[in-house]
Amino acid sequence: MRYDLLYSKWGLITSFLLGISVSAGVGWLKEEASPLPLADSASSIRTVSKARQDKCLNNTFKVAQTINQGNTSLPAVADDKEIVANSDEGVAQEGDFTELSPLEGKNQVTVYVDALVELADAGRTPRENYQMIGVVQQKLLNTVKQDTQALEYLISAVKRHSRNALIKAQLIQVLSDVPTPEVEQFAKQLVATNDRENQIMGLNLLGDLGISNIDNLNLASSILLESQDDPKILLSALHALPKVNLPEQENIQIVNILSLLTDNRDDAVRSASLLKIPQWAKTEQQLEPVIQSLYSDVADDKISAAMALEQSSVVGERLKNSLLEKMSDNNELWEVRSMSANALSRFSLSEDEFADVERFRQQQMGNVAH
């Protein structure tokens, strides 16, 4: 990921908060930012006073000043209780707070998004800003969890910042903790674009949301079949692949797709697919690609296979013999031997087989002692 510092220090913040149109993005992501203070409904609040604009701007300056001082607790964002725009006269006056409450969430989202932009533009690396970024992201998360309109506004903010990979990733990280239909739909929209980076972000977001349904399964599995030559897309699709109860034949189809990926030329794709298979495999035969990988010449493949078999609930004679063989092999990787022994705990063992496992455990304890 490129950490581009693409925004001037105050230009974007000032123009956005004062309602100047800012456009960003490519294709369907291109969207003009509405003047912040306007309500979604034309019948509610049509215009906003200079007082509110100044207050929004002051909120951002207050957050930015706190950031520059290195503090890790953000100041509270001023609310809008005292300022309500009269929809008939177009002037701000004291009024009913309830009509304005959805705008508070929008204003807070804007302040915290602008704070992230300020952090990115402060000339320090993301690692140096790590703690402060986390504080801002938590503030955003708290806001959007309490306010549906604020959530929609955060999704719009992701689109507006689509050209800034750093800000976009930080905002999507917040969305990943909000498993709602709105965020799920946005993730699918990202996947549906022709932009590879958007597709990767969308798939990773789907995986982080952890929403298991047949639509997400079909989307991820189709990408696994169509993107054999793109390791990053494959890894993201594997992450997005949810566990869904299926009829036997459909379940086998998923196992077959994953089995094909265990021969992929990319090490990470092979490992990820090996670890996914036990979630779907219900027989020893369906676990065969994983058992075969125990005998791979590639260390990472063997370790991933042993880890997968440790997580599986399948039992079978061939599988048990392979695990016993690997556990007892003094020339085998210690990780493979240890996980093989752990996997054997779910099997019915003969007296001799049980003794072999106990012998290894003693050897293992001696290894730890040394």
C-alpha positions as CSV (number, residue, x, y, z in Angstrom):
1,M,0.0,0.0,0.0
2,R,1.3,3.5,-0.9
3,Y,1.1,6.0,1.9
4,D,0.6,9.1,-0.3
5,L,0.4,12.4,1.3
6,L,-1.8,14.0,-1.2
7,Y,-3.6,16.8,0.7
8,S,-2.5,20.3,1.6
9,K,-2.6,21.0,5.3
10,W,-5.7,23.1,5.5
11,G,-7.0,23.6,2.0
12,L,-9.2,20.5,1.8
13,I,-10.4,20.8,5.4
14,T,-11.4,24.5,5.0
15,S,-13.1,24.1,1.6
16,F,-15.0,21.0,2.6
17,L,-16.4,22.4,5.8
18,L,-17.4,25.6,4.1
19,G,-19.4,23.6,1.6
20,I,-17.2,24.1,-1.4
21,S,-17.7,21.2,-3.8
22,V,-14.8,18.7,-3.8
23,S,-14.8,15.9,-6.3
24,A,-12.6,12.8,-6.1
25,G,-12.6,9.2,-7.3
26,V,-12.7,7.2,-10.5
27,G,-15.7,5.8,-12.4
28,W,-18.7,5.2,-10.1
29,L,-16.6,6.4,-7.1
30,K,-16.5,9.9,-8.5
31,E,-18.9,11.9,-6.3
32,E,-19.2,15.6,-5.4
33,A,-19.3,16.3,-1.7
34,S,-22.5,18.1,-0.7
35,P,-22.1,21.1,1.6
36,L,-21.6,19.5,4.9
37,P,-24.3,21.2,7.0
38,L,-27.3,20.6,4.6
39,A,-29.8,17.9,5.7
40,D,-30.7,15.1,3.4
41,S,-34.3,16.1,3.3
42,A,-35.1,19.4,1.5
43,S,-38.1,19.8,3.8
44,S,-36.0,20.0,7.0
45,I,-33.0,22.3,7.0
46,R,-32.1,24.0,3.7
47,T,-29.5,26.5,4.8
48,V,-27.0,26.8,7.5
49,S,-25.8,29.9,9.3
50,K,-22.3,31.2,9.3
51,A,-22.2,30.4,13.0
52,R,-22.5,26.7,12.3
53,Q,-19.9,26.8,9.6
54,D,-17.5,28.5,11.9
55,K,-18.2,26.0,14.7
56,C,-17.6,23.1,12.4
57,L,-14.3,24.6,11.3
58,N,-13.3,25.3,14.9
59,N,-14.0,21.7,15.8
60,T,-11.5,20.6,13.1
61,F,-8.9,23.1,14.2
62,K,-9.3,21.9,17.8
63,V,-8.8,18.3,16.9
64,A,-5.8,19.2,14.7
65,Q,-4.3,21.3,17.4
66,T,-4.6,18.4,19.8
67,I,-2.9,16.1,17.2
68,N,-0.1,18.5,16.7
69,Q,0.5,18.6,20.5
70,G,0.8,14.8,20.5
71,N,-2.2,14.2,22.8
72,T,-4.0,10.9,22.5
73,S,-7.4,12.0,23.8
74,L,-9.4,14.0,21.4
75,P,-11.5,17.0,22.5
76,A,-15.2,16.6,22.3
77,V,-16.9,17.8,19.2
78,A,-19.3,20.7,19.9
79,D,-22.9,19.8,19.3
80,D,-25.5,21.7,17.3
81,K,-28.2,22.0,20.0
82,E,-28.2,25.7,20.0
83,I,-28.3,26.3,16.2
84,V,-31.1,25.1,14.0
85,A,-31.7,26.6,10.6
86,N,-35.2,27.8,9.8
87,S,-36.3,26.1,6.6
88,D,-38.7,28.8,5.7
89,E,-36.6,31.9,6.4
90,G,-33.1,30.4,5.8
91,V,-31.7,31.9,9.0
92,A,-30.2,30.1,12.0
93,Q,-32.1,30.5,15.3
94,E,-32.7,28.7,18.6
95,G,-35.0,25.8,18.0
96,D,-35.9,22.1,18.4
97,F,-32.8,20.0,18.9
98,T,-34.4,16.8,17.7
99,E,-34.7,17.9,14.1
100,L,-30.9,18.5,13.9
101,S,-29.6,15.4,15.7
102,P,-28.8,13.4,12.5
103,L,-26.5,16.3,11.5
104,E,-24.4,16.0,14.6
105,G,-23.2,12.6,13.5
106,K,-22.4,13.9,10.1
107,N,-20.5,16.8,11.6
108,Q,-18.5,14.5,13.9
109,V,-17.7,12.1,11.0
110,T,-16.4,15.1,9.0
111,V,-14.2,16.4,11.9
112,Y,-12.7,13.0,12.5
113,V,-12.1,12.2,8.8
114,D,-10.4,15.6,8.4
115,A,-8.3,14.7,11.5
116,L,-7.1,11.6,9.7
117,V,-6.2,13.7,6.7
118,E,-4.3,16.1,8.9
119,L,-2.4,13.2,10.4
120,A,-1.5,12.0,7.0
121,D,-0.4,15.5,6.0
122,A,1.6,16.2,9.2
123,G,4.9,14.9,7.7
124,R,5.2,11.9,10.0
125,T,4.9,8.3,9.1
126,P,1.8,6.2,9.9
127,R,3.8,4.3,12.4
128,E,4.6,7.5,14.3
129,N,0.9,8.4,14.2
130,Y,-0.3,4.9,15.1
131,Q,-1.7,5.7,18.5
132,M,-3.4,8.9,17.4
133,I,-4.9,7.3,14.3
134,G,-6.4,4.6,16.5
135,V,-8.0,7.2,18.8
136,V,-9.6,8.9,15.8
137,Q,-10.8,5.7,14.3
138,Q,-12.4,4.7,17.6
139,K,-14.2,8.0,17.7
140,L,-15.5,7.4,14.2
141,L,-16.6,3.9,15.1
142,N,-18.5,5.1,18.1
143,T,-20.3,7.7,16.1
144,V,-21.4,5.6,13.2
145,K,-22.6,2.8,15.4
146,Q,-25.0,5.2,17.0
147,D,-26.2,7.0,13.9
148,T,-27.3,5.5,10.6
149,Q,-27.0,8.7,8.7
150,A,-23.4,9.2,10.1
151,L,-22.7,5.7,8.8
152,E,-23.9,6.6,5.3
153,Y,-21.9,9.7,5.5
154,L,-18.7,7.8,6.4
155,I,-19.3,5.5,3.4
156,S,-19.6,8.6,1.2
157,A,-16.3,9.9,2.7
158,V,-14.6,6.7,1.6
159,K,-15.7,7.4,-1.9
160,R,-14.6,11.0,-1.8
161,H,-11.1,10.0,-0.6
162,S,-10.8,7.2,-3.1
163,R,-7.6,8.5,-4.6
164,N,-5.8,8.6,-1.2
165,A,-5.0,4.9,-0.5
166,L,-4.0,5.6,3.1
167,I,-7.1,7.5,4.2
168,K,-9.3,5.1,2.3
169,A,-7.8,2.1,4.0
170,Q,-8.1,3.8,7.5
171,L,-11.8,4.5,6.9
172,I,-12.5,1.1,5.6
173,Q,-10.9,-0.3,8.7
174,V,-13.5,1.5,10.7
175,L,-16.3,0.1,8.5
176,S,-15.0,-3.4,9.0
177,D,-16.3,-3.3,12.6
178,V,-19.8,-2.3,11.5
179,P,-21.5,-5.5,10.1
180,T,-24.6,-3.9,8.7
181,P,-26.4,-4.4,5.4
182,E,-25.2,-0.9,4.3
183,V,-21.6,-1.7,4.8
184,E,-22.0,-5.1,3.2
185,Q,-23.5,-3.6,0.1
186,F,-20.7,-1.0,-0.1
187,A,-18.2,-3.8,0.0
188,K,-19.9,-5.6,-2.8
189,Q,-19.9,-2.4,-4.8
190,L,-16.2,-2.1,-4.4
191,V,-15.8,-5.7,-5.6
192,A,-18.0,-5.0,-8.7
193,T,-15.7,-2.3,-10.0
194,N,-13.0,-2.8,-12.6
195,D,-10.4,-1.4,-10.3
196,R,-8.2,-4.1,-8.8
197,E,-7.4,-2.2,-5.6
198,N,-11.1,-1.6,-5.0
199,Q,-11.8,-5.3,-5.5
200,I,-9.2,-6.3,-3.0
201,M,-10.4,-3.8,-0.4
202,G,-14.0,-4.9,-1.0
203,L,-13.2,-8.6,-0.6
204,N,-11.2,-7.9,2.6
205,L,-14.0,-5.8,4.0
206,L,-16.5,-8.6,3.3
207,G,-14.2,-11.0,5.1
208,D,-13.7,-8.7,8.1
209,L,-17.5,-8.2,8.4
210,G,-18.0,-12.0,8.6
211,I,-21.5,-12.0,7.2
212,S,-22.3,-15.5,6.2
213,N,-24.8,-15.9,3.4
214,I,-25.1,-17.6,0.0
215,D,-24.6,-14.4,-2.0
216,N,-21.3,-13.7,-0.4
217,L,-20.3,-17.3,-0.9
218,N,-21.2,-17.2,-4.6
219,L,-19.3,-14.0,-5.0
220,A,-16.1,-15.2,-3.4
221,S,-16.1,-18.6,-5.0
222,S,-16.7,-17.2,-8.5
223,I,-13.7,-14.9,-8.0
224,L,-11.6,-17.9,-6.8
225,L,-12.4,-19.6,-10.1
226,E,-11.8,-16.6,-12.3
227,S,-8.6,-15.0,-10.8
228,Q,-6.1,-17.9,-10.7
229,D,-3.2,-15.7,-11.8
230,D,-3.6,-12.9,-9.2
231,P,-2.4,-13.9,-5.8
232,K,-3.7,-10.8,-4.0
233,I,-7.2,-11.2,-5.4
234,L,-7.2,-14.9,-4.5
235,L,-6.0,-14.3,-0.9
236,S,-8.7,-11.6,-0.5
237,A,-11.4,-13.9,-2.0
238,L,-10.3,-16.7,0.4
239,H,-10.6,-14.3,3.3
240,A,-14.1,-13.3,2.1
241,L,-15.3,-16.9,1.6
242,P,-17.9,-17.5,4.3
243,K,-18.8,-20.8,5.8
244,V,-22.3,-21.6,4.8
245,N,-24.2,-24.9,5.3
246,L,-24.7,-26.4,1.8
247,P,-26.1,-29.6,0.3
248,E,-23.5,-32.3,-0.1
249,Q,-22.7,-31.8,-3.8
250,E,-22.4,-28.0,-3.5
251,N,-20.2,-28.5,-0.5
252,I,-17.9,-30.8,-2.5
253,Q,-17.7,-28.1,-5.2
254,I,-16.3,-25.6,-2.7
255,V,-13.8,-28.2,-1.6
256,N,-12.8,-28.8,-5.2
257,I,-12.2,-25.1,-5.8
258,L,-10.0,-24.9,-2.7
259,S,-8.2,-28.1,-3.6
260,L,-7.2,-26.6,-7.0
261,L,-5.6,-23.7,-5.1
262,T,-3.3,-26.0,-3.1
263,D,-1.2,-26.3,-6.3
264,N,-1.1,-22.5,-6.9
265,R,2.4,-21.2,-7.6
266,D,2.1,-18.6,-4.8
267,D,3.1,-19.8,-1.4
268,A,0.6,-17.7,0.5
269,V,-2.3,-18.8,-1.7
270,R,-1.4,-22.5,-1.1
271,S,-1.2,-22.0,2.6
272,A,-4.5,-20.1,2.8
273,S,-6.4,-22.7,0.8
274,L,-4.9,-25.5,2.9
275,L,-6.2,-23.8,6.0
276,K,-9.7,-23.3,4.5
277,I,-10.3,-26.8,3.4
278,P,-10.9,-28.2,6.9
279,Q,-13.9,-25.8,7.2
280,W,-15.6,-27.7,4.4
281,A,-14.1,-31.2,4.2
282,K,-16.3,-33.8,5.8
283,T,-14.5,-36.9,4.7
284,E,-10.9,-38.2,4.6
285,Q,-11.1,-38.2,0.8
286,Q,-12.0,-34.5,0.8
287,L,-8.9,-33.9,3.0
288,E,-6.6,-35.6,0.6
289,P,-4.9,-32.5,-0.8
290,V,-4.1,-31.4,2.7
291,I,-2.7,-34.9,3.6
292,Q,-0.5,-34.8,0.5
293,S,0.9,-31.4,1.5
294,L,2.2,-33.0,4.7
295,Y,4.8,-34.6,2.4
296,S,5.6,-31.4,0.5
297,D,9.2,-30.3,0.0
298,V,8.1,-26.7,0.9
299,A,8.3,-26.1,4.7
300,D,5.5,-23.6,4.7
301,D,3.2,-26.0,2.9
302,K,3.9,-28.8,5.4
303,I,3.3,-26.5,8.4
304,S,0.1,-25.2,6.9
305,A,-1.1,-28.7,6.2
306,A,-0.3,-29.8,9.8
307,M,-2.1,-26.8,11.2
308,A,-5.1,-27.5,9.0
309,L,-5.3,-31.1,10.0
310,E,-5.0,-30.1,13.7
311,Q,-8.1,-27.9,13.2
312,S,-10.1,-30.6,11.3
313,S,-12.6,-32.9,12.9
314,V,-12.3,-35.6,10.3
315,V,-10.9,-39.0,11.3
316,G,-9.8,-41.9,9.1
317,E,-7.2,-44.6,8.9
318,R,-5.0,-43.1,6.3
319,L,-5.0,-39.7,8.0
320,K,-4.2,-41.3,11.3
321,N,-1.2,-43.2,9.9
322,S,0.1,-40.0,8.2
323,L,-0.1,-38.1,11.4
324,L,1.7,-40.9,13.4
325,E,4.4,-41.1,10.7
326,K,5.0,-37.3,10.8
327,M,5.0,-37.1,14.6
328,S,7.5,-40.0,15.0
329,D,9.9,-38.7,12.3
330,N,12.9,-37.2,14.1
331,N,14.0,-35.5,10.9
332,E,10.7,-33.7,10.5
333,L,10.1,-30.1,11.3
334,W,9.3,-29.7,15.0
335,E,6.1,-27.7,14.2
336,V,4.8,-30.4,12.0
337,R,5.5,-33.1,14.6
338,S,3.9,-31.1,17.4
339,M,0.7,-30.3,15.4
340,S,0.5,-33.9,14.2
341,A,0.5,-35.1,17.7
342,N,-2.2,-32.6,18.7
343,A,-4.4,-33.8,15.8
344,L,-4.1,-37.4,17.0
345,S,-6.0,-36.5,20.2
346,R,-9.3,-36.9,18.4
347,F,-8.5,-40.4,17.1
348,S,-9.1,-43.8,18.7
349,L,-5.5,-45.1,19.2
350,S,-4.2,-48.6,19.9
351,E,-2.1,-49.3,22.9
352,D,1.1,-49.0,20.8
353,E,-0.1,-45.9,19.0
354,F,-0.9,-44.2,22.3
355,A,2.5,-45.1,23.6
356,D,4.1,-43.5,20.6
357,V,2.2,-40.3,21.3
358,E,3.3,-40.4,25.0
359,R,6.9,-41.0,23.9
360,F,6.8,-37.9,21.7
361,R,5.2,-35.8,24.5
362,Q,8.2,-36.8,26.7
363,Q,10.6,-35.8,24.0
364,Q,8.7,-32.6,23.6
365,M,8.9,-31.8,27.3
366,G,12.6,-32.4,27.2
367,N,12.9,-30.0,24.2
368,V,11.1,-27.3,26.2
369,A,13.3,-27.9,29.2
370,H,16.4,-27.4,27.2
